[in-house]
Amino acid sequence: MSTPDADVIRTQVMQMAADRGAGKTFCPSEVARALGGAHPDGWGPLMIPVRRAAVALADEGLLIVYRKGKPVDPHNFKGVYRLGLPYSE
């Protein structure tokens, strides 16, 4: 199985964000599993490309990276994180 390209990953991230809606978050592993399947050999290698896509989308203001329920700098966070749409005012 080949690795999906950056555009496919980006589209999947934004689709999951839209499906959840504003105010709801999701785990980046959900994106990786949707693209790579249930087995860790399929989705595990996608975690870094998913993170790259999330950071790029956050830079564009299309996505928020959350850690412990709070927005974080997408270029400076470690550990478990979640993704979500920006809150609309």
N, CA, C and O atoms as a GROMACS GRO file, in nm:
protein
  356
    1MET      N    1   0.084  -0.119   0.000
    1MET     CA    2   0.000   0.000   0.000
    1MET      C    3   0.088   0.124   0.000
    1MET      O    4   0.184   0.132   0.076
    2SER      N    5   0.055   0.221  -0.085
    2SER     CA    6   0.137   0.341  -0.092
    2SER      C    7   0.086   0.447   0.006
    2SER      O    8  -0.031   0.446   0.046
    3THR      N    9   0.175   0.535   0.044
    3THR     CA   10   0.139   0.643   0.135
    3THR      C   11   0.059   0.748   0.059
    3THR      O   12   0.098   0.789  -0.050
    4PRO      N   13  -0.054   0.792   0.116
    4PRO     CA   14  -0.131   0.897   0.050
    4PRO      C   15  -0.049   1.026   0.041
    4PRO      O   16   0.033   1.054   0.129
    5ASP      N   17  -0.072   1.103  -0.064
    5ASP     CA   18   0.003   1.228  -0.076
    5ASP      C   19  -0.054   1.334   0.018
    5ASP      O   20  -0.160   1.316   0.078
    6ALA      N   21   0.018   1.444   0.029
    6ALA     CA   22  -0.017   1.549   0.125
    6ALA      C   23  -0.157   1.605   0.101
    6ALA      O   24  -0.228   1.638   0.196
    7ASP      N   25  -0.198   1.616  -0.025
    7ASP     CA   26  -0.332   1.670  -0.056
    7ASP      C   27  -0.442   1.577  -0.006
    7ASP      O   28  -0.544   1.623   0.044
    8VAL      N   29  -0.421   1.447  -0.020
    8VAL     CA   30  -0.520   1.350   0.028
    8VAL      C   31  -0.530   1.356   0.180
    8VAL      O   32  -0.640   1.353   0.236
    9ILE      N   33  -0.416   1.366   0.246
    9ILE     CA   34  -0.416   1.375   0.393
    9ILE      C   35  -0.485   1.504   0.437
    9ILE      O   36  -0.568   1.502   0.528
   10ARG      N   37  -0.451   1.612   0.374
   10ARG     CA   38  -0.510   1.743   0.407
   10ARG      C   39  -0.662   1.739   0.389
   10ARG      O   40  -0.737   1.788   0.474
   11THR      N   41  -0.707   1.681   0.279
   11THR     CA   42  -0.851   1.670   0.253
   11THR      C   43  -0.919   1.587   0.360
   11THR      O   44  -1.028   1.623   0.406
   12GLN      N   45  -0.858   1.477   0.401
   12GLN     CA   46  -0.916   1.390   0.504
   12GLN      C   47  -0.922   1.463   0.638
   12GLN      O   48  -1.022   1.452   0.709
   13VAL      N   49  -0.818   1.536   0.674
   13VAL     CA   50  -0.818   1.614   0.799
   13VAL      C   51  -0.934   1.712   0.798
   13VAL      O   52  -1.010   1.719   0.895
   14MET      N   53  -0.948   1.787   0.691
   14MET     CA   54  -1.054   1.888   0.685
   14MET      C   55  -1.193   1.826   0.679
   14MET      O   56  -1.288   1.882   0.732
   15GLN      N   57  -1.205   1.709   0.615
   15GLN     CA   58  -1.335   1.641   0.612
   15GLN      C   59  -1.375   1.597   0.753
   15GLN      O   60  -1.490   1.613   0.793
   16MET      N   61  -1.280   1.540   0.827
   16MET     CA   62  -1.310   1.498   0.964
   16MET      C   63  -1.344   1.618   1.052
   16MET      O   64  -1.434   1.611   1.135
   17ALA      N   65  -1.273   1.728   1.033
   17ALA     CA   66  -1.302   1.849   1.110
   17ALA      C   67  -1.443   1.899   1.078
   17ALA      O   68  -1.518   1.935   1.169
   18ALA      N   69  -1.478   1.901   0.950
   18ALA     CA   70  -1.612   1.946   0.910
   18ALA      C   71  -1.720   1.853   0.963
   18ALA      O   72  -1.825   1.898   1.007
   19ASP      N   73  -1.693   1.722   0.960
   19ASP     CA   74  -1.790   1.625   1.010
   19ASP      C   75  -1.817   1.646   1.158
   19ASP      O   76  -1.930   1.632   1.204
   20ARG      N   77  -1.712   1.679   1.234
   20ARG     CA   78  -1.728   1.704   1.379
   20ARG      C   79  -1.794   1.837   1.406
   20ARG      O   80  -1.877   1.849   1.496
   21GLY      N   81  -1.758   1.937   1.328
   21GLY     CA   82  -1.814   2.070   1.347
   21GLY      C   83  -1.735   2.150   1.450
   21GLY      O   84  -1.651   2.096   1.522
   22ALA      N   85  -1.764   2.279   1.454
   22ALA     CA   86  -1.695   2.369   1.546
   22ALA      C   87  -1.725   2.327   1.690
   22ALA      O   88  -1.837   2.287   1.723
   23GLY      N   89  -1.625   2.339   1.774
   23GLY     CA   90  -1.642   2.305   1.915
   23GLY      C   91  -1.614   2.159   1.948
   23GLY      O   92  -1.613   2.122   2.065
   24LYS      N   93  -1.590   2.078   1.848
   24LYS     CA   94  -1.560   1.936   1.869
   24LYS      C   95  -1.420   1.907   1.814
   24LYS      O   96  -1.377   1.966   1.714
   25THR      N   97  -1.349   1.817   1.880
   25THR     CA   98  -1.215   1.782   1.836
   25THR      C   99  -1.207   1.635   1.799
   25THR      O  100  -1.298   1.557   1.827
   26PHE      N  101  -1.096   1.599   1.735
   26PHE     CA  102  -1.073   1.459   1.699
   26PHE      C  103  -0.924   1.430   1.709
   26PHE      O  104  -0.841   1.520   1.704
   27CYS      N  105  -0.893   1.303   1.725
   27CYS     CA  106  -0.755   1.259   1.738
   27CYS      C  107  -0.694   1.243   1.598
   27CYS      O  108  -0.759   1.192   1.508
   28PRO      N  109  -0.570   1.287   1.580
   28PRO     CA  110  -0.507   1.270   1.449
   28PRO      C  111  -0.495   1.124   1.407
   28PRO      O  112  -0.487   1.095   1.287
   29SER      N  113  -0.495   1.032   1.503
   29SER     CA  114  -0.489   0.891   1.466
   29SER      C  115  -0.615   0.847   1.392
   29SER      O  116  -0.612   0.750   1.317
   30GLU      N  117  -0.727   0.919   1.413
   30GLU     CA  118  -0.849   0.887   1.339
   30GLU      C  119  -0.828   0.912   1.190
   30GLU      O  120  -0.878   0.837   1.106
   31VAL      N  121  -0.756   1.018   1.157
   31VAL     CA  122  -0.725   1.049   1.017
   31VAL      C  123  -0.635   0.939   0.961
   31VAL      O  124  -0.660   0.887   0.853
   32ALA      N  125  -0.530   0.905   1.036
   32ALA     CA  126  -0.436   0.803   0.991
   32ALA      C  127  -0.506   0.669   0.971
   32ALA      O  128  -0.478   0.598   0.874
   33ARG      N  129  -0.596   0.633   1.061
   33ARG     CA  130  -0.669   0.507   1.049
   33ARG      C  131  -0.764   0.508   0.930
   33ARG      O  132  -0.780   0.407   0.861
   34ALA      N  133  -0.827   0.623   0.904
   34ALA     CA  134  -0.918   0.633   0.790
   34ALA      C  135  -0.843   0.613   0.658
   34ALA      O  136  -0.898   0.558   0.563
   35LEU      N  137  -0.719   0.658   0.655
   35LEU     CA  138  -0.640   0.647   0.532
   35LEU      C  139  -0.557   0.520   0.524
   35LEU      O  140  -0.535   0.467   0.414
   36GLY      N  141  -0.512   0.468   0.638
   36GLY     CA  142  -0.419   0.356   0.637
   36GLY      C  143  -0.477   0.224   0.684
   36GLY      O  144  -0.410   0.121   0.676
   37GLY      N  145  -0.601   0.226   0.732
   37GLY     CA  146  -0.663   0.103   0.779
   37GLY      C  147  -0.642   0.082   0.928
   37GLY      O  148  -0.575   0.161   0.994
   38ALA      N  149  -0.702  -0.025   0.980
   38ALA     CA  150  -0.704  -0.050   1.123
   38ALA      C  151  -0.573  -0.104   1.178
   38ALA      O  152  -0.545  -0.088   1.297
   39HIS      N  153  -0.494  -0.167   1.095
   39HIS     CA  154  -0.369  -0.227   1.144
   39HIS      C  155  -0.262  -0.119   1.164
   39HIS      O  156  -0.245  -0.032   1.078
   40PRO      N  157  -0.190  -0.124   1.277
   40PRO     CA  158  -0.087  -0.023   1.304
   40PRO      C  159   0.019  -0.009   1.195
   40PRO      O  160   0.075   0.099   1.176
   41ASP      N  161   0.047  -0.117   1.123
   41ASP     CA  162   0.144  -0.107   1.014
   41ASP      C  163   0.093  -0.017   0.901
   41ASP      O  164   0.172   0.039   0.825
   42GLY      N  165  -0.038  -0.003   0.891
   42GLY     CA  166  -0.097   0.083   0.788
   42GLY      C  167  -0.109   0.227   0.834
   42GLY      O  168  -0.072   0.318   0.760
   43TRP      N  169  -0.161   0.249   0.954
   43TRP     CA  170  -0.184   0.387   0.998
   43TRP      C  171  -0.068   0.448   1.073
   43TRP      O  172  -0.053   0.571   1.072
   44GLY      N  173   0.014   0.369   1.137
   44GLY     CA  174   0.125   0.424   1.216
   44GLY      C  175   0.218   0.514   1.138
   44GLY      O  176   0.251   0.624   1.184
   45PRO      N  177   0.262   0.471   1.020
   45PRO     CA  178   0.353   0.556   0.942
   45PRO      C  179   0.289   0.687   0.893
   45PRO      O  180   0.359   0.776   0.847
   46LEU      N  181   0.158   0.698   0.903
   46LEU     CA  182   0.089   0.819   0.857
   46LEU      C  183   0.082   0.928   0.964
   46LEU      O  184   0.043   1.040   0.934
   47MET      N  185   0.119   0.896   1.086
   47MET     CA  186   0.104   0.994   1.194
   47MET      C  187   0.189   1.119   1.171
   47MET      O  188   0.142   1.230   1.198
   48ILE      N  189   0.310   1.104   1.123
   48ILE     CA  190   0.394   1.222   1.097
   48ILE      C  191   0.339   1.304   0.980
   48ILE      O  192   0.331   1.426   0.991
   49PRO      N  193   0.301   1.241   0.868
   49PRO     CA  194   0.240   1.321   0.761
   49PRO      C  195   0.109   1.390   0.804
   49PRO      O  196   0.080   1.501   0.759
   50VAL      N  197   0.030   1.325   0.890
   50VAL     CA  198  -0.093   1.388   0.940
   50VAL      C  199  -0.057   1.510   1.025
   50VAL      O  200  -0.121   1.615   1.013
   51ARG      N  201   0.044   1.497   1.108
   51ARG     CA  202   0.087   1.611   1.191
   51ARG      C  203   0.134   1.726   1.101
   51ARG      O  204   0.099   1.841   1.126
   52ARG      N  205   0.211   1.695   0.998
   52ARG     CA  206   0.257   1.800   0.905
   52ARG      C  207   0.137   1.872   0.842
   52ARG      O  208   0.136   1.995   0.833
   53ALA      N  209   0.039   1.795   0.799
   53ALA     CA  210  -0.081   1.855   0.738
   53ALA      C  211  -0.154   1.942   0.839
   53ALA      O  212  -0.201   2.050   0.805
   54ALA      N  213  -0.165   1.895   0.963
   54ALA     CA  214  -0.234   1.971   1.068
   54ALA      C  215  -0.163   2.103   1.095
   54ALA      O  216  -0.229   2.206   1.110
   55VAL      N  217  -0.031   2.101   1.101
   55VAL     CA  218   0.046   2.224   1.124
   55VAL      C  219   0.025   2.322   1.009
   55VAL      O  220   0.006   2.442   1.031
   56ALA      N  221   0.029   2.271   0.885
   56ALA     CA  222   0.009   2.358   0.769
   56ALA      C  223  -0.131   2.418   0.770
   56ALA      O  224  -0.147   2.537   0.742
   57LEU      N  225  -0.232   2.339   0.803
   57LEU     CA  226  -0.370   2.389   0.808
   57LEU      C  227  -0.386   2.490   0.922
   57LEU      O  228  -0.460   2.587   0.908
   58ALA      N  229  -0.319   2.466   1.034
   58ALA     CA  230  -0.323   2.562   1.145
   58ALA      C  231  -0.258   2.694   1.105
   58ALA      O  232  -0.308   2.801   1.139
   59ASP      N  233  -0.148   2.686   1.032
   59ASP     CA  234  -0.082   2.807   0.983
   59ASP      C  235  -0.174   2.889   0.894
   59ASP      O  236  -0.165   3.012   0.890
   60GLU      N  237  -0.262   2.822   0.822
   60GLU     CA  238  -0.356   2.889   0.733
   60GLU      C  239  -0.481   2.936   0.806
   60GLU      O  240  -0.568   3.000   0.746
   61GLY      N  241  -0.491   2.905   0.934
   61GLY     CA  242  -0.608   2.946   1.012
   61GLY      C  243  -0.729   2.858   0.991
   61GLY      O  244  -0.839   2.895   1.033
   62LEU      N  245  -0.712   2.742   0.928
   62LEU     CA  246  -0.824   2.652   0.899
   62LEU      C  247  -0.848   2.549   1.008
   62LEU      O  248  -0.953   2.485   1.011
   63LEU      N  249  -0.751   2.531   1.097
   63LEU     CA  250  -0.757   2.425   1.197
   63LEU      C  251  -0.687   2.474   1.323
   63LEU      O  252  -0.599   2.560   1.318
   64ILE      N  253  -0.727   2.420   1.436
   64ILE     CA  254  -0.662   2.450   1.564
   64ILE      C  255  -0.603   2.320   1.619
   64ILE      O  256  -0.667   2.215   1.614
   65VAL      N  257  -0.482   2.329   1.670
   65VAL     CA  258  -0.418   2.217   1.739
   65VAL      C  259  -0.442   2.239   1.888
   65VAL      O  260  -0.411   2.345   1.941
   66TYR      N  261  -0.497   2.136   1.955
   66TYR     CA  262  -0.528   2.144   2.098
   66TYR      C  263  -0.441   2.047   2.175
   66TYR      O  264  -0.414   1.936   2.129
   67ARG      N  265  -0.399   2.089   2.292
   67ARG     CA  266  -0.329   2.002   2.387
   67ARG      C  267  -0.392   2.027   2.523
   67ARG      O  268  -0.398   2.140   2.570
   68LYS      N  269  -0.440   1.920   2.584
   68LYS     CA  270  -0.509   1.929   2.714
   68LYS      C  271  -0.625   2.029   2.707
   68LYS      O  272  -0.650   2.104   2.802
   69GLY      N  273  -0.695   2.029   2.592
   69GLY     CA  274  -0.814   2.110   2.576
   69GLY      C  275  -0.791   2.256   2.543
   69GLY      O  276  -0.887   2.332   2.532
   70LYS      N  277  -0.666   2.297   2.528
   70LYS     CA  278  -0.637   2.436   2.500
   70LYS      C  279  -0.559   2.449   2.369
   70LYS      O  280  -0.475   2.364   2.338
   71PRO      N  281  -0.587   2.554   2.292
   71PRO     CA  282  -0.510   2.576   2.168
   71PRO      C  283  -0.362   2.594   2.199
   71PRO      O  284  -0.325   2.657   2.298
   72VAL      N  285  -0.278   2.538   2.113
   72VAL     CA  286  -0.133   2.550   2.130
   72VAL      C  287  -0.069   2.600   2.001
   72VAL      O  288  -0.130   2.596   1.894
   73ASP      N  289   0.054   2.645   2.013
   73ASP     CA  290   0.133   2.685   1.898
   73ASP      C  291   0.159   2.560   1.814
   73ASP      O  292   0.220   2.465   1.864
   74PRO      N  293   0.114   2.556   1.690
   74PRO     CA  294   0.130   2.433   1.610
   74PRO      C  295   0.275   2.398   1.581
   74PRO      O  296   0.305   2.286   1.538
   75HIS      N  297   0.366   2.492   1.603
   75HIS     CA  298   0.508   2.464   1.578
   75HIS      C  299   0.584   2.429   1.706
   75HIS      O  300   0.703   2.401   1.702
   76ASN      N  301   0.514   2.431   1.820
   76ASN     CA  302   0.584   2.410   1.946
   76ASN      C  303   0.496   2.337   2.047
   76ASN      O  304   0.454   2.395   2.146
   77PHE      N  305   0.469   2.210   2.020
   77PHE     CA  306   0.394   2.128   2.116
   77PHE      C  307   0.447   1.986   2.111
   77PHE      O  308   0.500   1.940   2.010
   78LYS      N  309   0.430   1.919   2.223
   78LYS     CA  310   0.475   1.780   2.234
   78LYS      C  311   0.362   1.698   2.293
   78LYS      O  312   0.273   1.751   2.360
   79GLY      N  313   0.366   1.570   2.267
   79GLY     CA  314   0.272   1.478   2.330
   79GLY      C  315   0.141   1.464   2.254
   79GLY      O  316   0.131   1.494   2.135
   80VAL      N  317   0.042   1.416   2.327
   80VAL     CA  318  -0.090   1.388   2.271
   80VAL      C  319  -0.158   1.520   2.236
   80VAL      O  320  -0.156   1.616   2.313
   81TYR      N  321  -0.219   1.523   2.118
   81TYR     CA  322  -0.290   1.643   2.075
   81TYR      C  323  -0.417   1.604   2.001
   81TYR      O  324  -0.435   1.490   1.959
   82ARG      N  325  -0.505   1.702   1.986
   82ARG     CA  326  -0.629   1.684   1.913
   82ARG      C  327  -0.642   1.799   1.814
   82ARG      O  328  -0.573   1.900   1.825
   83LEU      N  329  -0.732   1.782   1.719
   83LEU     CA  330  -0.753   1.880   1.614
   83LEU      C  331  -0.898   1.924   1.611
   83LEU      O  332  -0.987   1.847   1.644
   84GLY      N  333  -0.922   2.047   1.570
   84GLY     CA  334  -1.058   2.095   1.558
   84GLY      C  335  -1.065   2.221   1.474
   84GLY      O  336  -0.963   2.285   1.446
   85LEU      N  337  -1.186   2.254   1.435
   85LEU     CA  338  -1.208   2.377   1.359
   85LEU      C  339  -1.195   2.497   1.451
   85LEU      O  340  -1.219   2.486   1.571
   86PRO      N  341  -1.158   2.612   1.395
   86PRO     CA  342  -1.159   2.734   1.477
   86PRO      C  343  -1.303   2.767   1.516
   86PRO      O  344  -1.397   2.738   1.442
   87TYR      N  345  -1.318   2.826   1.633
   87TYR     CA  346  -1.451   2.868   1.677
   87TYR      C  347  -1.495   2.987   1.594
   87TYR      O  348  -1.416   3.079   1.570
   88SER      N  349  -1.619   2.986   1.549
   88SER     CA  350  -1.671   3.100   1.476
   88SER      C  351  -1.736   3.194   1.578
   88SER      O  352  -1.808   3.151   1.667
   89GLU      N  353  -1.710   3.320   1.562
   89GLU     CA  354  -1.761   3.420   1.658
   89GLU      C  355  -1.905   3.453   1.626
   89GLU      O  356  -1.966   3.535   1.694
   0.00000   0.00000   0.00000
